[in-house]
Amino acid sequence: EEAGKTQETVALPHPQIDLSPAKLADFDYVMNQFFILDSNTETNAQQICGTRFLKEDLSIKQDPEVPQILIYHTHSQETFADSDNDPSTSIVGIGRYLTEILNNKYKIPTMHHEGVYDLINGKLDRSEAYEFAKPEVEQILAENPSIEVVIDLHRDGVADTTHLVTEINGKPTAQIMFFNGLSRTRVNGDLVGMANPYLQDNLAFSLQMKIAAETKYPGFARRNYLRGYKYNMDLMPRMLLIEAGAQTNTVEEMRNAMEVLADLLNSVL
């Protein structure tokens, strides 16, 4: 073997995150450890309460007979470093793989909706994607009242030099990020017509997912991102918007990430 070309990579130790009740009750600590707050919005200790979020019971009734999770993609055209024109290598294909793992390995009946909302007359157009997706997803939920969890699966867009990857179980794995809309901006305050009755549940779900990730797979989940708008997160209390990897990740890194994500969903639910 050539000197200096060894394949071994040394995993850097991740600092142990303090999950003691005192720390989780500390707003500044929770914000610094677990969240990124977009510069256009704001929050406060009434809205973000780590202790309360971790106490919330998010478990679902296990029933192998009826669908319990719905996965869809507001931005179905998102692709990866080595995607080709086959949807199996786009975010839709990654959603298919996550669905397969949840159904087969964890026996949580999961539906995958492959509706396209970011093409208008064959051209990429994301301006109305959330508006187009909502009625169709609401219809699926009306027809399948057993669904308790909704996941809008995306991939992030980053600088071409950024590679969101870590090693888990010896495999290169894309990092993920849970994303929440706070329905308020600094300039306008609470956004008219964007109230979300499930905001606290959404935040609790994504923080429990983040903390499960820190506990089981340190380095896998980036800090949860808080932004101004609503992103259809009022569809359900247990609603996640996930930015998995980015355009610089490979399909293999993304598939490996879905194995970890499925395990975390199984833990929290």
KOLGU-53082 format. One record per residue (C-alpha): residue number from 1; residue in three letters; x, y, z. Coordinates in steps of 0.2 Angstrom, whole numbers, plus 5000, padded with zeros to 4 digits. Each point is the difference from the previous one (the first is absolute). Example, Ala and Ser with C-alpha at 12.3 -4.5 7.8 and 13.67 -1.06 7.14 Angstrom:
BEGIN
@num = 1&residuo = Ala&east = 5062&north = 4978&up = 5039
@num = 2&residuo = Ser&east = 5006&north = 5017&up = 4997
//
This chain:
BEGIN
@num = 1&residuo = Glu&east = 5000&north = 5000&up = 5000
@num = 2&residuo = Glu&east = 5007&north = 5017&up = 4996
@num = 3&residuo = Ala&east = 5005&north = 5011&up = 5014
@num = 4&residuo = Gly&east = 4988&north = 5013&up = 5005
@num = 5&residuo = Lys&east = 4986&north = 4992&up = 4990
@num = 6&residuo = Thr&east = 4992&north = 4990&up = 5014
@num = 7&residuo = Gln&east = 4981&north = 4999&up = 4999
@num = 8&residuo = Glu&east = 4998&north = 5001&up = 5019
@num = 9&residuo = Thr&east = 4991&north = 5016&up = 5005
@num = 10&residuo = Val&east = 5000&north = 5004&up = 5019
@num = 11&residuo = Ala&east = 4983&north = 5005&up = 5007
@num = 12&residuo = Leu&east = 5002&north = 5016&up = 5009
@num = 13&residuo = Pro&east = 4992&north = 4998&up = 5018
@num = 14&residuo = His&east = 4984&north = 5010&up = 5001
@num = 15&residuo = Pro&east = 4998&north = 5010&up = 5016
@num = 16&residuo = Gln&east = 4987&north = 4992&up = 5011
@num = 17&residuo = Ile&east = 4984&north = 5011&up = 5000
@num = 18&residuo = Asp&east = 4994&north = 5004&up = 5018
@num = 19&residuo = Leu&east = 4981&north = 4994&up = 5000
@num = 20&residuo = Ser&east = 4998&north = 5004&up = 5019
@num = 21&residuo = Pro&east = 4983&north = 5008&up = 5004
@num = 22&residuo = Ala&east = 5009&north = 5016&up = 5006
@num = 23&residuo = Lys&east = 5008&north = 5002&up = 4983
@num = 24&residuo = Leu&east = 4984&north = 4996&up = 4990
@num = 25&residuo = Ala&east = 4991&north = 5013&up = 5010
@num = 26&residuo = Asp&east = 5013&north = 5013&up = 4995
@num = 27&residuo = Phe&east = 4994&north = 5009&up = 4985
@num = 28&residuo = Asp&east = 5017&north = 5006&up = 4994
@num = 29&residuo = Tyr&east = 5008&north = 4983&up = 5002
@num = 30&residuo = Val&east = 4986&north = 4992&up = 4990
@num = 31&residuo = Met&east = 5001&north = 5013&up = 4986
@num = 32&residuo = Asn&east = 5019&north = 4999&up = 4999
@num = 33&residuo = Gln&east = 5001&north = 4981&up = 5000
@num = 34&residuo = Phe&east = 4985&north = 4995&up = 4990
@num = 35&residuo = Phe&east = 4994&north = 5014&up = 4989
@num = 36&residuo = Ile&east = 5005&north = 5012&up = 4986
@num = 37&residuo = Leu&east = 4988&north = 5015&up = 5000
@num = 38&residuo = Asp&east = 4999&north = 5008&up = 4983
@num = 39&residuo = Ser&east = 5004&north = 5018&up = 5000
@num = 40&residuo = Asn&east = 4983&north = 5005&up = 4994
@num = 41&residuo = Thr&east = 4990&north = 4993&up = 5014
@num = 42&residuo = Glu&east = 5000&north = 4999&up = 5019
@num = 43&residuo = Thr&east = 4995&north = 4990&up = 5015
@num = 44&residuo = Asn&east = 4999&north = 5000&up = 5019
@num = 45&residuo = Ala&east = 5000&north = 4988&up = 5015
@num = 46&residuo = Gln&east = 4981&north = 4999&up = 5000
@num = 47&residuo = Gln&east = 5001&north = 4992&up = 4982
@num = 48&residuo = Ile&east = 5016&north = 4989&up = 5002
@num = 49&residuo = Cys&east = 5000&north = 4990&up = 5016
@num = 50&residuo = Gly&east = 5011&north = 4985&up = 5000
@num = 51&residuo = Thr&east = 4993&north = 4992&up = 5016
@num = 52&residuo = Arg&east = 4982&north = 5001&up = 4993
@num = 53&residuo = Phe&east = 5005&north = 4994&up = 4983
@num = 54&residuo = Leu&east = 5009&north = 4985&up = 5007
@num = 55&residuo = Lys&east = 4985&north = 4995&up = 5011
@num = 56&residuo = Glu&east = 4988&north = 5000&up = 4986
@num = 57&residuo = Asp&east = 4995&north = 4982&up = 4996
@num = 58&residuo = Leu&east = 5001&north = 4998&up = 4981
@num = 59&residuo = Ser&east = 4999&north = 4981&up = 4999
@num = 60&residuo = Ile&east = 4987&north = 4993&up = 4988
@num = 61&residuo = Lys&east = 4989&north = 4985&up = 5002
@num = 62&residuo = Gln&east = 5008&north = 4986&up = 4990
@num = 63&residuo = Asp&east = 4988&north = 4993&up = 4988
@num = 64&residuo = Pro&east = 5007&north = 4989&up = 4986
@num = 65&residuo = Glu&east = 4983&north = 5001&up = 4990
@num = 66&residuo = Val&east = 4999&north = 5018&up = 4996
@num = 67&residuo = Pro&east = 5011&north = 5014&up = 4994
@num = 68&residuo = Gln&east = 5008&north = 5010&up = 5014
@num = 69&residuo = Ile&east = 5013&north = 5011&up = 4991
@num = 70&residuo = Leu&east = 4999&north = 5010&up = 4984
@num = 71&residuo = Ile&east = 5016&north = 5005&up = 4991
@num = 72&residuo = Tyr&east = 4999&north = 5013&up = 4986
@num = 73&residuo = His&east = 5011&north = 5013&up = 4991
@num = 74&residuo = Thr&east = 4995&north = 5018&up = 4997
@num = 75&residuo = His&east = 5016&north = 5001&up = 4989
@num = 76&residuo = Ser&east = 5000&north = 4984&up = 4991
@num = 77&residuo = Gln&east = 5013&north = 5006&up = 4987
@num = 78&residuo = Glu&east = 5014&north = 5001&up = 5013
@num = 79&residuo = Thr&east = 5015&north = 4989&up = 4995
@num = 80&residuo = Phe&east = 5018&north = 4995&up = 5006
@num = 81&residuo = Ala&east = 5018&north = 5000&up = 4994
@num = 82&residuo = Asp&east = 4998&north = 4984&up = 4990
@num = 83&residuo = Ser&east = 4981&north = 5000&up = 4996
@num = 84&residuo = Asp&east = 4995&north = 4996&up = 4982
@num = 85&residuo = Asn&east = 4983&north = 5003&up = 4992
@num = 86&residuo = Asp&east = 4993&north = 4986&up = 5009
@num = 87&residuo = Pro&east = 4988&north = 5005&up = 5014
@num = 88&residuo = Ser&east = 5007&north = 4986&up = 5011
@num = 89&residuo = Thr&east = 5016&north = 5011&up = 5001
@num = 90&residuo = Ser&east = 4991&north = 5016&up = 5005
@num = 91&residuo = Ile&east = 4992&north = 5004&up = 5017
@num = 92&residuo = Val&east = 4985&north = 4990&up = 4995
@num = 93&residuo = Gly&east = 5011&north = 4984&up = 4999
@num = 94&residuo = Ile&east = 5007&north = 5004&up = 5017
@num = 95&residuo = Gly&east = 4982&north = 5002&up = 5006
@num = 96&residuo = Arg&east = 4996&north = 4983&up = 4993
@num = 97&residuo = Tyr&east = 5015&north = 4992&up = 5009
@num = 98&residuo = Leu&east = 4995&north = 5008&up = 5017
@num = 99&residuo = Thr&east = 4982&north = 4993&up = 4997
@num = 100&residuo = Glu&east = 5007&north = 4983&up = 4996
@num = 101&residuo = Ile&east = 5010&north = 4999&up = 5016
@num = 102&residuo = Leu&east = 4986&north = 5006&up = 5011
@num = 103&residuo = Asn&east = 4988&north = 4988&up = 4992
@num = 104&residuo = Asn&east = 5012&north = 4985&up = 5000
@num = 105&residuo = Lys&east = 5012&north = 5001&up = 5014
@num = 106&residuo = Tyr&east = 4990&north = 5010&up = 5013
@num = 107&residuo = Lys&east = 4983&north = 4994&up = 4995
@num = 108&residuo = Ile&east = 4993&north = 5018&up = 5001
@num = 109&residuo = Pro&east = 4987&north = 5001&up = 4985
@num = 110&residuo = Thr&east = 5006&north = 5014&up = 4990
@num = 111&residuo = Met&east = 4993&north = 5008&up = 4984
@num = 112&residuo = His&east = 5010&north = 5010&up = 4987
@num = 113&residuo = His&east = 4992&north = 5013&up = 4990
@num = 114&residuo = Glu&east = 5010&north = 5005&up = 4984
@num = 115&residuo = Gly&east = 4990&north = 5015&up = 4995
@num = 116&residuo = Val&east = 5010&north = 5013&up = 4991
@num = 117&residuo = Tyr&east = 4997&north = 5018&up = 5005
@num = 118&residuo = Asp&east = 5016&north = 5009&up = 4994
@num = 119&residuo = Leu&east = 4997&north = 4999&up = 4981
@num = 120&residuo = Ile&east = 4989&north = 5012&up = 4990
@num = 121&residuo = Asn&east = 4998&north = 4996&up = 4982
@num = 122&residuo = Gly&east = 5015&north = 4988&up = 5001
@num = 123&residuo = Lys&east = 5011&north = 5014&up = 5007
@num = 124&residuo = Leu&east = 5007&north = 5001&up = 5018
@num = 125&residuo = Asp&east = 4990&north = 5012&up = 5010
@num = 126&residuo = Arg&east = 5000&north = 5000&up = 5019
@num = 127&residuo = Ser&east = 4990&north = 5016&up = 5003
@num = 128&residuo = Glu&east = 4983&north = 4991&up = 5003
@num = 129&residuo = Ala&east = 5006&north = 4983&up = 5005
@num = 130&residuo = Tyr&east = 4994&north = 5000&up = 5018
@num = 131&residuo = Glu&east = 4983&north = 5007&up = 4994
@num = 132&residuo = Phe&east = 4998&north = 4987&up = 4987
@num = 133&residuo = Ala&east = 5005&north = 4985&up = 5012
@num = 134&residuo = Lys&east = 4989&north = 5005&up = 5014
@num = 135&residuo = Pro&east = 4982&north = 4995&up = 4993
@num = 136&residuo = Glu&east = 5007&north = 4983&up = 4993
@num = 137&residuo = Val&east = 5008&north = 4995&up = 5016
@num = 138&residuo = Glu&east = 4985&north = 5006&up = 5010
@num = 139&residuo = Gln&east = 4990&north = 4988&up = 4989
@num = 140&residuo = Ile&east = 5011&north = 4985&up = 5003
@num = 141&residuo = Leu&east = 4999&north = 5004&up = 5019
@num = 142&residuo = Ala&east = 4981&north = 5001&up = 4999
@num = 143&residuo = Glu&east = 4999&north = 4983&up = 4991
@num = 144&residuo = Asn&east = 5012&north = 4992&up = 5012
@num = 145&residuo = Pro&east = 4995&north = 5006&up = 5018
@num = 146&residuo = Ser&east = 5012&north = 4988&up = 5008
@num = 147&residuo = Ile&east = 5016&north = 5010&up = 4994
@num = 148&residuo = Glu&east = 5007&north = 5008&up = 5015
@num = 149&residuo = Val&east = 5017&north = 5006&up = 4993
@num = 150&residuo = Val&east = 5004&north = 5010&up = 4985
@num = 151&residuo = Ile&east = 5017&north = 5003&up = 4993
@num = 152&residuo = Asp&east = 5004&north = 5013&up = 4986
@num = 153&residuo = Leu&east = 5017&north = 4994&up = 4994
@num = 154&residuo = His&east = 5012&north = 5012&up = 4992
@num = 155&residuo = Arg&east = 5019&north = 5002&up = 4997
@num = 156&residuo = Asp&east = 5009&north = 5016&up = 5004
@num = 157&residuo = Gly&east = 5009&north = 5011&up = 4988
@num = 158&residuo = Val&east = 5018&north = 5005&up = 5006
@num = 159&residuo = Ala&east = 5016&north = 5007&up = 4993
@num = 160&residuo = Asp&east = 5008&north = 4988&up = 4988
@num = 161&residuo = Thr&east = 5015&north = 4998&up = 5011
@num = 162&residuo = Thr&east = 4989&north = 4995&up = 5015
@num = 163&residuo = His&east = 4997&north = 4981&up = 5002
@num = 164&residuo = Leu&east = 4988&north = 4995&up = 5014
@num = 165&residuo = Val&east = 5007&north = 4983&up = 5004
@num = 166&residuo = Thr&east = 5004&north = 4990&up = 5016
@num = 167&residuo = Glu&east = 5005&north = 4982&up = 5003
@num = 168&residuo = Ile&east = 4987&north = 4988&up = 5008
@num = 169&residuo = Asn&east = 5002&north = 4982&up = 5002
@num = 170&residuo = Gly&east = 5016&north = 5001&up = 4989
@num = 171&residuo = Lys&east = 4989&north = 5008&up = 4986
@num = 172&residuo = Pro&east = 5001&north = 5017&up = 4992
@num = 173&residuo = Thr&east = 4983&north = 5008&up = 5005
@num = 174&residuo = Ala&east = 4992&north = 5016&up = 4995
@num = 175&residuo = Gln&east = 4996&north = 5012&up = 5015
@num = 176&residuo = Ile&east = 4982&north = 5006&up = 5002
@num = 177&residuo = Met&east = 4992&north = 5015&up = 5007
@num = 178&residuo = Phe&east = 4982&north = 5002&up = 5008
@num = 179&residuo = Phe&east = 4992&north = 5016&up = 4994
@num = 180&residuo = Asn&east = 4986&north = 5009&up = 5008
@num = 181&residuo = Gly&east = 4990&north = 5015&up = 4995
@num = 182&residuo = Leu&east = 4995&north = 5012&up = 5014
@num = 183&residuo = Ser&east = 4986&north = 5010&up = 4990
@num = 184&residuo = Arg&east = 5008&north = 5016&up = 5005
@num = 185&residuo = Thr&east = 5013&north = 5012&up = 4994
@num = 186&residuo = Arg&east = 5010&north = 5014&up = 5008
@num = 187&residuo = Val&east = 4993&north = 5013&up = 4989
@num = 188&residuo = Asn&east = 4981&north = 4995&up = 5000
@num = 189&residuo = Gly&east = 4998&north = 4990&up = 5016
@num = 190&residuo = Asp&east = 4988&north = 4986&up = 5000
@num = 191&residuo = Leu&east = 4995&north = 4997&up = 4981
@num = 192&residuo = Val&east = 4982&north = 5003&up = 4996
@num = 193&residuo = Gly&east = 4992&north = 4984&up = 4994
@num = 194&residuo = Met&east = 5014&north = 4989&up = 5005
@num = 195&residuo = Ala&east = 4996&north = 4995&up = 5017
@num = 196&residuo = Asn&east = 5005&north = 4982&up = 5004
@num = 197&residuo = Pro&east = 4990&north = 4992&up = 5014
@num = 198&residuo = Tyr&east = 5013&north = 4986&up = 5001
@num = 199&residuo = Leu&east = 5015&north = 5011&up = 5001
@num = 200&residuo = Gln&east = 5005&north = 4994&up = 5017
@num = 201&residuo = Asp&east = 4998&north = 4982&up = 4996
@num = 202&residuo = Asn&east = 5010&north = 5002&up = 4984
@num = 203&residuo = Leu&east = 5014&north = 5008&up = 5010
@num = 204&residuo = Ala&east = 4999&north = 4986&up = 5013
@num = 205&residuo = Phe&east = 5001&north = 4986&up = 4987
@num = 206&residuo = Ser&east = 5015&north = 5008&up = 4991
@num = 207&residuo = Leu&east = 5009&north = 5003&up = 5016
@num = 208&residuo = Gln&east = 4997&north = 4982&up = 5006
@num = 209&residuo = Met&east = 5007&north = 4994&up = 4983
@num = 210&residuo = Lys&east = 5015&north = 5011&up = 5002
@num = 211&residuo = Ile&east = 5003&north = 4994&up = 5018
@num = 212&residuo = Ala&east = 4998&north = 4982&up = 4995
@num = 213&residuo = Ala&east = 5013&north = 5003&up = 4986
@num = 214&residuo = Glu&east = 5012&north = 5008&up = 5012
@num = 215&residuo = Thr&east = 4998&north = 4985&up = 5012
@num = 216&residuo = Lys&east = 5001&north = 4986&up = 4987
@num = 217&residuo = Tyr&east = 5010&north = 5007&up = 4985
@num = 218&residuo = Pro&east = 5009&north = 5016&up = 5006
@num = 219&residuo = Gly&east = 5005&north = 5010&up = 4984
@num = 220&residuo = Phe&east = 4985&north = 4994&up = 4990
@num = 221&residuo = Ala&east = 4988&north = 5014&up = 5002
@num = 222&residuo = Arg&east = 5005&north = 5018&up = 4998
@num = 223&residuo = Arg&east = 4991&north = 5013&up = 5011
@num = 224&residuo = Asn&east = 4982&north = 5003&up = 4997
@num = 225&residuo = Tyr&east = 4996&north = 5014&up = 4989
@num = 226&residuo = Leu&east = 4987&north = 5013&up = 5005
@num = 227&residuo = Arg&east = 4993&north = 5011&up = 4986
@num = 228&residuo = Gly&east = 4985&north = 5012&up = 4998
@num = 229&residuo = Tyr&east = 4987&north = 4992&up = 4990
@num = 230&residuo = Lys&east = 4988&north = 4985&up = 5002
@num = 231&residuo = Tyr&east = 5006&north = 4987&up = 4987
@num = 232&residuo = Asn&east = 4983&north = 4991&up = 5002
@num = 233&residuo = Met&east = 5005&north = 4994&up = 5017
@num = 234&residuo = Asp&east = 4983&north = 5002&up = 5006
@num = 235&residuo = Leu&east = 4995&north = 4984&up = 4991
@num = 236&residuo = Met&east = 5003&north = 4990&up = 5016
@num = 237&residuo = Pro&east = 5007&north = 5001&up = 5018
@num = 238&residuo = Arg&east = 5013&north = 4987&up = 4995
@num = 239&residuo = Met&east = 5006&north = 5009&up = 4985
@num = 240&residuo = Leu&east = 5019&north = 5000&up = 4995
@num = 241&residuo = Leu&east = 5008&north = 5010&up = 4986
@num = 242&residuo = Ile&east = 5017&north = 4992&up = 4997
@num = 243&residuo = Glu&east = 5014&north = 5007&up = 4990
@num = 244&residuo = Ala&east = 5010&north = 4984&up = 4997
@num = 245&residuo = Gly&east = 5018&north = 5003&up = 4993
@num = 246&residuo = Ala&east = 5002&north = 5012&up = 4985
@num = 247&residuo = Gln&east = 5004&north = 5001&up = 4982
@num = 248&residuo = Thr&east = 5018&north = 4995&up = 5004
@num = 249&residuo = Asn&east = 4996&north = 4983&up = 5008
@num = 250&residuo = Thr&east = 5000&north = 4984&up = 4990
@num = 251&residuo = Val&east = 4984&north = 4989&up = 4999
@num = 252&residuo = Glu&east = 5010&north = 4987&up = 5010
@num = 253&residuo = Glu&east = 5003&north = 5012&up = 5014
@num = 254&residuo = Met&east = 4981&north = 5005&up = 5000
@num = 255&residuo = Arg&east = 4994&north = 4982&up = 5000
@num = 256&residuo = Asn&east = 5012&north = 4997&up = 5015
@num = 257&residuo = Ala&east = 4992&north = 5015&up = 5009
@num = 258&residuo = Met&east = 4983&north = 4993&up = 4997
@num = 259&residuo = Glu&east = 5005&north = 4984&up = 5010
@num = 260&residuo = Val&east = 5005&north = 5011&up = 5015
@num = 261&residuo = Leu&east = 4984&north = 5011&up = 4998
@num = 262&residuo = Ala&east = 4989&north = 4985&up = 5000
@num = 263&residuo = Asp&east = 5008&north = 4994&up = 5016
@num = 264&residuo = Leu&east = 4997&north = 5017&up = 5008
@num = 265&residuo = Leu&east = 4982&north = 5001&up = 4995
@num = 266&residuo = Asn&east = 4997&north = 4983&up = 5007
@num = 267&residuo = Ser&east = 5008&north = 5005&up = 5017
@num = 268&residuo = Val&east = 4990&north = 5016&up = 5002
@num = 269&residuo = Leu&east = 4984&north = 4993&up = 4993
//
